[in-house]
C-alpha cells in the first residue's frame, strides 16, 4: 500500500502544504471567533450533522431531526426507521467519545481503530450486524471490533487477505503514528484512503474511517468538533468515491512515485480532501457570523411569539443570551420585569423547545442549536425534514 505519505521531494508537495497551512489558519480562526459558551452546543449539532452525512454516504438517510429524537429515546414505529435511528445514535455516541479525548494518542493504532468499530457496532440493532456473501448468499454476522477472517472485494479492489490484515495495520500504525505535526494534516487524507484499502472489517469500514479522520483532524487542528468534513464528502459523493477508486490503482509510470500504488492519485485525493475541509470551515463560518445568526434567531423568536408558540418576552431571554453568552436563571425575572414564577414558566418553555440548555437546575442558561430549527437558524446545514412519522 506504499506510498503512505506524499514524499517531501514530490512535485505535488508544495501545493498540498499550502492547502494544509490554509486549513490550519482557517480552522483556528473560526474556532477563536466563537464565544466559548456556544462551543458545546454547536459541537452537539455538528455531531448530528456528521452522523447524518456519514450515514448518507452509505445510503442510509436518517435526518438529524430523527437523530435528535433517537437521542431522547423517541423512536419511529417503523422497524427499519427505528434501526436507522439506533445506528445514528451509535455513531453519535462514538463521536462524542472521540470528542471527549478518549482516543487521543492512539487514533491510528490497531487498538484504536478496533475500538471505534467495537463501540459503533456493539450498539447496533442485530439486523444491522449481518452481511450477505455476494456469491454464496451466506449470511455472516459482524463481530464488533473483530478483524475480518474472510476475503473481500470492494468494487474492483481485492482487499488484502485476512491473514495479512494485522501486518498491514501494524505498518499503517507505525507510519502514521510517526509523522510530525507539520505532516499530520496531509497524513489525514492519505490515512483515510489507506485504511479503506486495507478494509480491516467485514462491514462498517467507511464509518470507522471517517470517524478516524474526524479524530485525526481533532488532534491535528484542535477543531473543537465545530465543523466536519463529512458534509463536504457527502455533497461531493461521486467525486469522493471516484478519488478513492483512483487511489486503488497501481503506479502508472516512473514519474508516479516509488511505491506500488499511484502517488499522483493519492496527491489528487489529498488535494480534494483538504479543499473539502477548507470549504466546510468557510461554510460554518458564514453560518455563525454573529450579526446574521442573531438576526435569524431573533426573527424566528418574533414569529413564534406572534403565532403564540412562544410566550411573550421569550425572545428577550434569547436575545440576552446571544449578547452575553449565558444568563443566570436568577437574572431572568429582572430582565423581563416579571415575577419569578412567570419568568420560570418562560424559561421552562424555551428549555422544552430545545432552544436553551443548562447543565443543571441552578446553572446558567446557554443557547442550544436544535436540529428542528436548523433550517431557520442555520440554512443549508442539511436538507429540510419531510418525515411525518
C-alpha positions as CSV (number, residue, x, y, z in Angstrom):
1,X,0.0,0.0,0.0
2,X,3.0,2.3,-0.4
3,X,3.2,5.3,-0.6
4,X,1.5,6.1,2.7
5,X,2.7,9.6,2.6
6,X,3.4,12.2,-0.1
7,X,7.2,12.4,-0.5
8,X,8.9,15.7,0.5
9,X,10.5,15.9,-2.9
10,X,7.2,15.2,-4.7
11,X,6.1,17.8,-7.3
12,X,2.7,17.9,-5.5
13,X,4.1,18.6,-2.1
14,X,4.3,22.4,-2.3
15,X,0.7,22.9,-3.3
16,X,-0.6,20.4,-0.7
17,X,1.5,22.1,2.0
18,X,0.0,25.4,1.1
19,X,-3.5,24.0,1.4
20,X,-2.7,22.4,4.8
21,X,-1.4,25.8,6.1
22,X,-4.5,27.5,4.8
23,X,-6.7,24.9,6.6
24,X,-4.8,25.3,9.9
25,X,-5.3,29.0,9.8
26,X,-9.0,29.0,8.8
27,X,-9.9,26.3,11.4
28,X,-8.1,28.1,14.2
29,X,-9.6,31.4,13.2
30,X,-13.1,30.0,13.1
31,X,-12.9,28.4,16.5
32,X,-11.4,31.6,18.0
33,X,-14.3,33.6,16.6
34,X,-16.9,31.6,18.5
35,X,-18.0,32.5,22.0
36,X,-16.9,29.9,24.5
37,X,-20.5,29.4,25.6
38,X,-21.5,28.3,22.1
39,X,-18.8,25.7,21.5
40,X,-20.5,22.8,23.3
41,X,-24.0,23.4,21.8
42,X,-22.5,23.8,18.3
43,X,-20.4,20.6,18.7
44,X,-23.7,18.7,19.6
45,X,-25.3,19.9,16.4
46,X,-22.2,19.1,14.3
47,X,-22.2,15.6,15.7
48,X,-25.7,15.0,14.4
49,X,-24.7,16.6,11.1
50,X,-21.6,14.5,10.8
51,X,-23.6,11.3,11.6
52,X,-26.3,12.2,9.0
53,X,-23.8,12.8,6.2
54,X,-21.5,9.9,7.0
55,X,-24.5,7.5,7.0
56,X,-25.9,9.2,3.8
57,X,-22.6,8.2,2.1
58,X,-23.5,4.6,3.0
59,X,-27.0,5.0,1.6
60,X,-28.7,5.4,5.0
61,X,-30.8,8.5,5.2
62,X,-31.6,9.4,8.8
63,X,-32.4,13.1,9.1
64,X,-30.9,14.9,12.1
65,X,-34.4,15.7,13.4
66,X,-34.9,11.9,13.7
67,X,-31.4,11.5,15.1
68,X,-32.3,14.1,17.8
69,X,-35.5,12.2,18.5
70,X,-33.5,9.0,19.0
71,X,-31.2,10.7,21.4
72,X,-34.3,11.3,23.5
73,X,-35.4,7.7,23.1
74,X,-38.2,8.7,20.8
75,X,-38.2,6.1,18.0
76,X,-40.2,5.5,14.9
77,X,-42.9,2.9,14.9
78,X,-41.4,1.6,11.5
79,X,-38.8,-1.1,12.4
80,X,-36.5,-0.1,9.6
81,X,-36.5,3.6,10.5
82,X,-36.1,2.7,14.2
83,X,-33.0,0.6,13.2
84,X,-31.6,3.6,11.3
85,X,-32.2,5.8,14.4
86,X,-30.3,3.3,16.6
87,X,-27.5,3.2,14.1
88,X,-27.3,7.0,14.2
89,X,-27.4,7.0,18.0
90,X,-24.5,4.6,18.0
91,X,-22.5,6.8,15.6
92,X,-23.0,9.9,17.8
93,X,-22.0,8.0,20.9
94,X,-18.7,7.1,19.3
95,X,-18.1,10.6,18.1
96,X,-18.9,12.1,21.4
97,X,-16.4,9.6,23.0
98,X,-13.8,10.8,20.5
99,X,-14.6,14.5,21.0
100,X,-14.1,14.0,24.8
101,X,-10.5,12.9,24.0
102,X,-10.7,9.2,24.8
103,X,-9.0,8.2,21.5
104,X,-6.2,10.8,21.7
105,X,-2.7,9.3,21.2
106,X,-4.0,6.1,19.6
107,X,-6.2,7.3,16.7
108,X,-4.2,5.4,14.1
109,X,-3.3,2.4,16.2
110,X,-4.8,-1.0,15.5
111,X,-6.2,-0.9,19.0
112,X,-7.8,2.5,18.5
113,X,-9.3,1.5,15.1
114,X,-10.8,-1.7,16.5
115,X,-12.1,0.3,19.5
116,X,-14.0,2.6,17.1
117,X,-15.5,-0.4,15.3
118,X,-16.4,-2.2,18.5
119,X,-18.1,0.9,20.1
120,X,-20.1,1.6,17.0
121,X,-21.2,-2.0,16.3
122,X,-22.0,-3.1,19.8
123,X,-24.9,-0.6,19.9
124,X,-26.3,-1.5,16.5
125,X,-29.6,-3.5,16.3
126,X,-29.0,-7.1,15.5
127,X,-30.4,-6.8,12.0
128,X,-27.6,-4.4,11.1
129,X,-24.9,-6.9,12.2
130,X,-25.4,-9.3,9.3
131,X,-24.0,-9.2,5.8
132,X,-24.7,-11.4,2.8
133,X,-21.8,-13.0,0.9
134,X,-22.4,-12.0,-2.7
135,X,-21.6,-15.3,-4.4
136,X,-22.9,-17.9,-2.0
137,X,-25.7,-15.7,-0.3
138,X,-24.4,-16.9,3.0
139,X,-25.3,-14.6,5.9
140,X,-22.4,-13.7,8.1
141,X,-22.5,-11.9,11.5
142,X,-20.2,-9.0,12.0
143,X,-18.5,-9.2,15.4
144,X,-17.8,-5.8,16.9
145,X,-14.1,-4.9,16.9
146,X,-13.1,-8.2,15.2
147,X,-10.8,-8.0,12.2
148,X,-12.2,-9.8,9.2
149,X,-11.4,-13.5,8.7
150,X,-12.6,-13.7,5.0
151,X,-11.5,-12.4,1.7
152,X,-13.4,-9.4,0.4
153,X,-13.8,-7.5,-2.9
154,X,-14.9,-3.8,-2.9
155,X,-15.8,-2.8,-6.4
156,X,-12.8,-3.7,-8.5
157,X,-10.4,-3.6,-5.4
158,X,-9.5,-7.0,-3.9
159,X,-8.5,-6.2,-0.4
160,X,-5.5,-7.9,1.3
161,X,-6.0,-11.4,2.6
162,X,-7.4,-11.7,6.1
163,X,-4.1,-13.2,7.3
164,X,-2.3,-10.1,6.1
165,X,-4.6,-7.5,7.7
166,X,-2.8,-7.4,11.1
167,X,0.6,-6.8,9.4
168,X,-0.8,-4.1,7.2
169,X,-2.4,-2.4,10.2
170,X,0.9,-2.6,12.1
171,X,2.6,-0.9,9.2
172,X,-0.2,1.7,8.9
173,X,0.2,2.4,12.7
174,X,4.0,2.7,12.6
175,X,3.9,5.1,9.6
176,X,1.1,7.5,10.7
177,X,2.0,7.5,14.4
178,X,5.4,8.7,13.4
179,X,4.5,11.8,11.4
180,X,5.4,15.2,12.7
181,X,2.9,17.9,13.4
182,X,3.6,19.7,10.1
183,X,2.8,16.5,8.1
184,X,-0.2,15.4,10.3
185,X,-2.8,17.2,8.1
186,X,-1.5,15.7,4.9
187,X,-1.3,12.3,6.6
188,X,-5.0,12.5,7.5
189,X,-6.1,12.4,3.9
190,X,-3.6,9.6,3.0
191,X,-4.6,7.5,6.0
192,X,-8.3,7.9,5.1
193,X,-7.8,6.0,1.8
194,X,-5.2,3.5,3.1
195,X,-7.5,2.3,5.9
196,X,-10.3,1.8,3.4
197,X,-7.8,0.0,1.1
198,X,-6.9,-2.4,3.9
199,X,-10.6,-2.9,4.6
200,X,-10.0,-4.4,8.1
201,X,-13.6,-5.3,9.0
202,X,-16.3,-7.3,7.3
203,X,-18.6,-4.2,7.4
204,X,-18.5,-0.6,8.8
205,X,-15.2,0.4,7.3
206,X,-16.5,3.6,5.8
207,X,-17.9,4.9,9.0
208,X,-14.8,3.8,11.0
209,X,-12.5,5.6,8.6
210,X,-14.5,8.8,8.6
211,X,-14.6,8.7,12.4
212,X,-10.8,8.1,12.5
213,X,-10.3,11.1,10.1
214,X,-12.5,13.2,12.4
215,X,-10.3,12.2,15.3
216,X,-7.1,13.0,13.4
217,X,-8.4,16.4,12.4
218,X,-9.5,17.0,16.0
219,X,-6.0,16.2,17.2
220,X,-4.0,17.9,14.4
221,X,-6.1,21.1,14.2
222,X,-7.8,21.3,17.6
223,X,-11.0,21.8,15.7
224,X,-13.2,21.8,18.8
225,X,-15.5,19.5,16.8
226,X,-17.3,22.6,15.5
227,X,-17.0,21.7,11.8
228,X,-17.0,18.4,9.9
229,X,-15.6,17.1,6.6
230,X,-18.3,14.5,6.3
231,X,-20.8,17.1,5.0
232,X,-18.4,18.1,2.2
233,X,-17.7,14.5,1.3
234,X,-21.4,13.6,1.1
235,X,-22.2,16.6,-1.0
236,X,-19.4,15.5,-3.5
237,X,-20.2,11.8,-3.1
238,X,-19.4,10.9,-6.7
239,X,-16.1,12.7,-6.7
240,X,-15.2,11.3,-3.3
241,X,-15.8,7.7,-4.4
242,X,-14.1,8.3,-7.7
243,X,-11.0,9.6,-5.9
244,X,-10.9,6.5,-3.6
245,X,-11.2,4.2,-6.7
246,X,-8.3,6.0,-8.4
247,X,-6.2,5.7,-5.3
248,X,-6.6,1.9,-5.5
249,X,-4.7,1.9,-8.8
250,X,-1.1,0.8,-9.2
251,X,1.7,3.2,-10.0
252,X,1.4,4.4,-13.6
253,X,5.0,5.0,-14.6
254,X,8.4,6.0,-13.3
255,X,7.2,9.6,-12.6
256,X,4.3,8.4,-10.4
257,X,6.2,7.9,-7.1
258,X,8.2,4.9,-5.9
259,X,5.6,2.7,-4.3
260,X,3.2,0.1,-5.5
261,X,0.2,2.4,-5.7
262,X,-0.2,5.7,-7.5
263,X,1.3,8.7,-5.7
264,X,-0.4,11.0,-8.2
265,X,-3.8,9.6,-7.3
266,X,-3.1,9.9,-3.6
267,X,-1.9,13.5,-4.1
268,X,-5.1,14.3,-6.0
269,X,-7.3,12.8,-3.3
270,X,-5.3,14.7,-0.6
271,X,-6.0,18.0,-2.6
272,X,-9.7,17.1,-2.8
273,X,-9.8,16.2,0.9
274,X,-8.1,19.4,2.0
275,X,-10.1,21.6,-0.3
276,X,-13.3,20.0,1.1
277,X,-12.2,20.7,4.7
278,X,-11.5,24.4,3.8
279,X,-14.9,24.6,2.1
280,X,-16.6,23.3,5.2
281,X,-14.8,25.6,7.6
282,X,-15.8,28.6,5.3
283,X,-19.4,27.3,5.2
284,X,-19.7,27.0,9.0
285,X,-18.0,30.4,9.5
286,X,-20.6,32.0,7.2
287,X,-23.5,30.5,9.2
288,X,-22.0,31.6,12.5
289,X,-21.3,35.2,11.7
290,X,-22.7,36.9,14.9
291,X,-24.9,39.6,13.3
292,X,-26.5,37.3,10.8
293,X,-27.0,34.4,13.2
294,X,-28.5,36.8,15.8
295,X,-30.9,38.3,13.2
296,X,-32.1,34.8,12.0
297,X,-32.7,33.6,15.6
298,X,-34.5,36.8,16.7
299,X,-36.7,36.8,13.6
300,X,-37.7,33.2,14.4
301,X,-38.4,34.1,18.1
302,X,-40.6,37.1,17.0
303,X,-42.6,34.9,14.5
304,X,-43.1,32.2,17.1
305,X,-44.4,34.8,19.6
306,X,-46.8,36.3,17.1
307,X,-48.1,32.7,16.4
308,X,-48.5,32.1,20.2
309,X,-46.0,29.3,20.0
310,X,-43.7,31.1,22.4
311,X,-44.8,33.2,25.4
312,X,-44.4,37.0,25.2
313,X,-40.9,38.2,26.1
314,X,-39.3,34.8,25.4
315,X,-37.4,36.5,22.6
316,X,-35.8,38.9,25.1
317,X,-34.3,35.9,27.0
318,X,-32.8,34.5,23.8
319,X,-31.5,37.9,22.8
320,X,-29.9,38.4,26.2
321,X,-28.1,35.1,25.9
322,X,-27.0,35.9,22.3
323,X,-25.3,39.1,23.6
324,X,-24.0,37.8,26.9
325,X,-23.2,34.2,26.0
326,X,-25.0,32.8,29.1
327,X,-27.7,34.0,31.5
328,X,-28.0,33.1,35.2
329,X,-31.6,31.9,35.9
330,X,-32.0,34.4,38.7
331,X,-31.5,37.3,36.3
332,X,-34.4,36.4,34.1
333,X,-37.2,37.9,36.2
334,X,-35.4,41.3,36.5
335,X,-34.5,41.3,32.8
336,X,-38.2,40.8,31.8
337,X,-39.7,42.8,34.7
338,X,-41.8,39.8,35.6
339,X,-42.5,37.7,38.8
340,X,-40.0,34.8,39.3
341,X,-42.8,32.4,38.7
342,X,-43.7,33.9,35.3
343,X,-40.0,34.0,34.4
344,X,-39.6,30.4,35.3
345,X,-42.5,29.5,33.0
346,X,-40.9,31.2,30.1
347,X,-37.5,29.6,30.7
348,X,-39.3,26.2,31.0
349,X,-40.9,26.7,27.6
350,X,-37.6,27.6,26.0
351,X,-35.9,24.6,27.6
352,X,-38.7,22.2,26.4
353,X,-38.4,23.6,22.9
354,X,-34.7,22.8,22.9
355,X,-33.7,26.4,22.3
356,X,-31.9,26.7,25.6
357,X,-29.9,24.2,27.6
358,X,-28.5,24.2,31.1
359,X,-26.1,21.7,32.9
360,X,-28.3,21.7,36.0
361,X,-31.3,23.4,37.6
362,X,-29.1,26.1,39.2
363,X,-26.6,26.5,36.3
364,X,-26.7,29.4,33.8
365,X,-28.8,29.2,30.6
366,X,-27.0,28.6,27.3
367,X,-28.2,28.7,23.7
368,X,-28.7,25.4,22.0
369,X,-28.9,24.5,18.3
370,X,-31.8,22.0,18.0
371,X,-32.0,20.1,14.7
372,X,-35.7,21.0,14.3
373,X,-34.7,24.7,13.9
374,X,-31.6,24.3,11.9
375,X,-33.3,25.1,8.6
376,X,-34.2,28.5,10.0
377,X,-31.2,29.3,12.2
378,X,-28.5,27.7,10.0
379,X,-29.9,27.3,6.5
380,X,-28.1,24.8,4.3
381,X,-26.6,22.8,7.1
382,X,-28.8,19.8,6.0
383,X,-31.9,19.3,3.9
384,X,-35.4,20.2,5.1
385,X,-37.1,17.4,7.2
386,X,-40.1,15.9,5.5
387,X,-40.7,12.8,7.6
388,X,-44.2,12.7,9.1
389,X,-43.6,9.8,11.4
